[in-house]
Amino acid sequence: MTKYKLNPRQKKVLGWFAVWLASFTAVVVLVPGLLVRSTTPSADPAAVRPASAQPEAGDVPLIPVYLSKSKSTDRIPLETYVRGVVAAEMPAEFEPEALKAQALAARTYIIRRMLAGDRTGVPAGEALVTDTIAHQAYISDEELGQRWGADYARVRDKLNRAVEETKDTILTYEGQPIEASFFSTSNGYTENSEDYWNVKIPYLRSVASPWDAKLSPRYKETVRFSGKELQTRLGLPAAIPATTGASRGLKVLERSQGRRILKLSAGGKQFTGREVREKLGLNSSGFQWSYKDGAWEITTFGYGHGVGMSQWGAQGMALEGRKAEEIVKHYYTGVELSKASTLLSAKSF
């Protein structure tokens, strides 16, 4: 093999290249899968920064998201992912401050999972979350365009502003990202975490949410069940007597601070309000009933589990001129706003 000699200039260039290659390799090894060095501008820069801004240097968190339709995993920049969650989880017609509150909750949720390395509920593989409500619903920019058609540019700009104006900001309690749960509509109050999940979380406390009743189309709903259907769904040995006050009828045993049903008896058997909600497919564990024309009518108040931030409540607060920070601090007791990048930089992945 012929040997070639390098002149001094060639040696210097080769040395520079070796140093660059070593530093690049170190970054990839240090943060496999979740953080990569930003070496090129984003293919979609408007999604995470104003049109006038230049691409930023530094580490860009990438979120491995399992896409349920294609059954594949895509690595999505953090702020692009947050925008897709806000687009999927909250009506784009909502006020900007409500959308910003949703962005804060969405970003907090995923940062918490990143720091904990939590992959529960994800199919085998490298994904951190799915794009379904099992974690947070997410839609791509392409899906956003299909959904909004001619109105796409306006909606996209509105979502971009909500994400950009909260960029890198999350909700923390005692320095750690919170469990930023949210739901559609309250019954007038949110729920203490232990009253639905049996786990007491200090920042998930019951607070008043009076805006939902006036604004949400899902605030109140009535459904009907035959006696046989109620018996079957609740797994009772016999039909529930329609007579008021019957010993084997329906009776509330305990209510929560959030005015939902904690415990009730049905057909002589005891249930939690959550169990009845899930068995009957009800909108909420806040409900009442009556027997009419040979069927049970159950009327629910609110929509969702009731823990954390009410989305329609956030909209109501925004319509009153409240800012996103006020909204999240109302629904998440005692939280602070912190920088996600600070927590991520302190964590060894």
ZAMARGU-4260 file (C-alpha; in steps of 0.2 Angstrom, whole numbers, plus 5000, padded with zeros to 4 digits):
<rodrens>
0) 5000/5000/5000 | 5007/5017/4995 | 5010/5029/5010 | 5006/5047/5008 | 5014/5061/5018
5) 5003/5075/5025 | 5009/5093/5024 | 5007/5104/5040 | 4991/5112/5033 | 4983/5095/5030
10) 4988/5089/5047 | 4980/5104/5055 | 4963/5102/5046 | 4963/5084/5050 | 4966/5088/5068
15) 4951/5100/5068 | 4940/5086/5060 | 4945/5074/5073 | 4941/5085/5088 | 4924/5089/5080
20) 4920/5071/5077 | 4924/5066/5095 | 4913/5080/5102 | 4898/5075/5091 | 4900/5057/5095
25) 4900/5061/5114 | 4884/5071/5113 | 4875/5056/5104 | 4882/5043/5117 | 4877/5055/5131
30) 4859/5057/5127 | 4853/5042/5117 | 4835/5044/5110 | 4830/5059/5120 | 4842/5073/5117
35) 4851/5077/5101 | 4863/5091/5096 | 4854/5104/5085 | 4865/5104/5069 | 4852/5110/5056
40) 4837/5122/5056 | 4821/5114/5060 | 4811/5108/5045 | 4796/5117/5053 | 4804/5133/5062
45) 4788/5142/5063 | 4781/5128/5074 | 4792/5133/5088 | 4798/5151/5086 | 4793/5167/5077
50) 4797/5168/5059 | 4810/5181/5062 | 4820/5171/5074 | 4835/5161/5070 | 4838/5143/5074
55) 4845/5141/5092 | 4860/5132/5096 | 4861/5119/5110 | 4852/5103/5114 | 4834/5101/5107
60) 4823/5088/5117 | 4815/5075/5105 | 4800/5066/5111 | 4798/5048/5104 | 4780/5047/5101
65) 4771/5031/5096 | 4759/5035/5082 | 4744/5023/5083 | 4738/5024/5065 | 4755/5020/5057
70) 4761/5009/5072 | 4778/5018/5071 | 4788/5029/5082 | 4792/5047/5077 | 4805/5058/5086
75) 4796/5075/5088 | 4804/5091/5094 | 4797/5096/5111 | 4789/5112/5107 | 4782/5104/5091
80) 4775/5090/5101 | 4767/5102/5113 | 4758/5111/5099 | 4751/5095/5093 | 4745/5091/5110
85) 4736/5108/5112 | 4728/5106/5095 | 4722/5088/5099 | 4716/5091/5117 | 4708/5109/5117
90) 4697/5118/5105 | 4707/5130/5094 | 4693/5143/5096 | 4697/5145/5115 | 4705/5161/5121
95) 4724/5162/5119 | 4727/5162/5138 | 4717/5146/5140 | 4728/5138/5126 | 4743/5144/5135
100) 4737/5136/5151 | 4735/5120/5141 | 4752/5121/5133 | 4760/5123/5151 | 4750/5107/5156
105) 4755/5097/5141 | 4774/5102/5142 | 4774/5098/5161 | 4766/5081/5158 | 4779/5075/5145
110) 4794/5083/5154 | 4789/5073/5170 | 4789/5057/5160 | 4806/5061/5152 | 4814/5064/5169
115) 4806/5048/5177 | 4809/5038/5161 | 4791/5033/5162 | 4786/5022/5148 | 4770/5014/5155
120) 4756/5011/5143 | 4768/5012/5128 | 4770/4997/5116 | 4786/4988/5116 | 4800/4999/5109
125) 4808/5016/5111 | 4793/5027/5112 | 4790/5038/5128 | 4771/5041/5125 | 4757/5037/5112
130) 4747/5049/5103 | 4731/5044/5111 | 4722/5049/5127 | 4730/5035/5136 | 4744/5048/5138
135) 4740/5065/5129 | 4732/5065/5112 | 4743/5072/5098 | 4740/5077/5080 | 4753/5081/5067
140) 4754/5097/5057 | 4747/5087/5042 | 4732/5081/5052 | 4730/5099/5058 | 4729/5105/5040
145) 4716/5091/5036 | 4705/5096/5050 | 4705/5115/5047 | 4707/5116/5029 | 4706/5134/5023
150) 4707/5140/5041 | 4723/5131/5044 | 4735/5145/5043 | 4725/5156/5056 | 4724/5141/5068
155) 4742/5136/5066 | 4748/5154/5070 | 4736/5154/5085 | 4743/5138/5092 | 4761/5143/5088
160) 4759/5159/5099 | 4752/5149/5113 | 4767/5137/5113 | 4780/5151/5109 | 4774/5162/5123
165) 4776/5148/5136 | 4791/5140/5128 | 4802/5130/5140 | 4790/5133/5155 | 4783/5120/5166
170) 4773/5118/5182 | 4783/5112/5197 | 4779/5108/5215 | 4794/5108/5227 | 4805/5109/5212
175) 4798/5094/5203 | 4786/5093/5188 | 4769/5090/5193 | 4756/5077/5188 | 4747/5090/5177
180) 4731/5081/5174 | 4717/5090/5166 | 4699/5086/5160 | 4685/5094/5150 | 4671/5100/5161
185) 4669/5102/5180 | 4652/5100/5190 | 4656/5117/5198 | 4671/5110/5207 | 4687/5100/5204
190) 4691/5084/5214 | 4704/5080/5227 | 4716/5067/5219 | 4713/5054/5232 | 4694/5055/5230
195) 4696/5048/5212 | 4713/5039/5211 | 4716/5035/5230 | 4732/5044/5230 | 4733/5061/5239
200) 4743/5074/5229 | 4746/5090/5238 | 4743/5101/5222 | 4728/5092/5216 | 4715/5099/5228
205) 4697/5103/5225 | 4694/5121/5220 | 4678/5130/5213 | 4676/5131/5195 | 4659/5140/5192
210) 4663/5144/5173 | 4659/5127/5166 | 4640/5127/5169 | 4638/5143/5159 | 4650/5138/5145
215) 4652/5119/5142 | 4640/5110/5131 | 4645/5094/5141 | 4640/5101/5158 | 4624/5092/5159
220) 4618/5076/5151 | 4604/5063/5154 | 4605/5045/5149 | 4592/5031/5151 | 4594/5013/5156
225) 4582/4999/5158 | 4581/4990/5174 | 4589/4974/5166 | 4603/4984/5158 | 4607/4993/5175
230) 4607/4976/5183 | 4618/4968/5170 | 4631/4982/5170 | 4632/4983/5188 | 4633/4965/5190
235) 4619/4963/5202 | 4609/4947/5206 | 4592/4956/5204 | 4585/4971/5197 | 4585/4987/5207
240) 4568/4991/5214 | 4561/5007/5207 | 4552/5012/5224 | 4560/5027/5232 | 4569/5022/5248
245) 4569/5003/5245 | 4583/4994/5254 | 4590/4987/5238 | 4588/5003/5228 | 4600/5017/5224
250) 4607/5027/5238 | 4621/5039/5240 | 4632/5034/5255 | 4646/5048/5254 | 4650/5063/5243
255) 4667/5071/5240 | 4673/5088/5243 | 4671/5091/5224 | 4652/5087/5226 | 4654/5070/5217
260) 4648/5053/5223 | 4661/5044/5233 | 4651/5029/5238 | 4634/5023/5235 | 4624/5007/5237
265) 4614/4999/5222 | 4604/4983/5224 | 4611/4980/5241 | 4629/4981/5234 | 4642/4995/5238
270) 4651/5004/5224 | 4662/5019/5222 | 4656/5033/5211 | 4670/5030/5200 | 4665/5012/5198
275) 4648/5016/5193 | 4654/5030/5181 | 4665/5017/5172 | 4653/5003/5172 | 4639/5013/5165
280) 4649/5024/5154 | 4644/5040/5162 | 4652/5057/5159 | 4656/5060/5177 | 4655/5053/5195
285) 4644/5068/5199 | 4626/5062/5195 | 4608/5060/5201 | 4594/5049/5195 | 4576/5046/5194
290) 4564/5032/5188 | 4553/5037/5174 | 4542/5028/5162 | 4549/5011/5166 | 4567/5016/5165
295) 4581/5024/5175 | 4586/5041/5170 | 4604/5046/5176 | 4609/5065/5174 | 4627/5069/5175
300) 4636/5085/5179 | 4653/5088/5171 | 4663/5078/5159 | 4679/5069/5164 | 4688/5063/5180
305) 4687/5080/5188 | 4705/5081/5194 | 4717/5095/5190 | 4713/5109/5177 | 4695/5110/5169
310) 4698/5115/5151 | 4681/5124/5150 | 4685/5132/5167 | 4701/5139/5160 | 4691/5146/5145
315) 4680/5155/5157 | 4694/5162/5167 | 4702/5168/5150 | 4686/5176/5145 | 4687/5186/5161
320) 4704/5192/5157 | 4714/5180/5168 | 4732/5176/5162 | 4738/5158/5159 | 4748/5159/5175
325) 4733/5164/5185 | 4723/5149/5177 | 4736/5136/5181 | 4739/5142/5199 | 4720/5142/5202
330) 4718/5123/5197 | 4735/5117/5203 | 4737/5122/5221 | 4754/5129/5227 | 4763/5127/5210
335) 4777/5137/5203 | 4783/5141/5185 | 4800/5134/5181 | 4811/5131/5166 | 4811/5114/5158
340) 4829/5116/5152 | 4835/5118/5169 | 4828/5102/5175 | 4834/5092/5160 | 4851/5099/5160
345) 4853/5092/5178 | 4847/5075/5173 | 4859/5062/5167 | 4850/5052/5153
</rodrens>
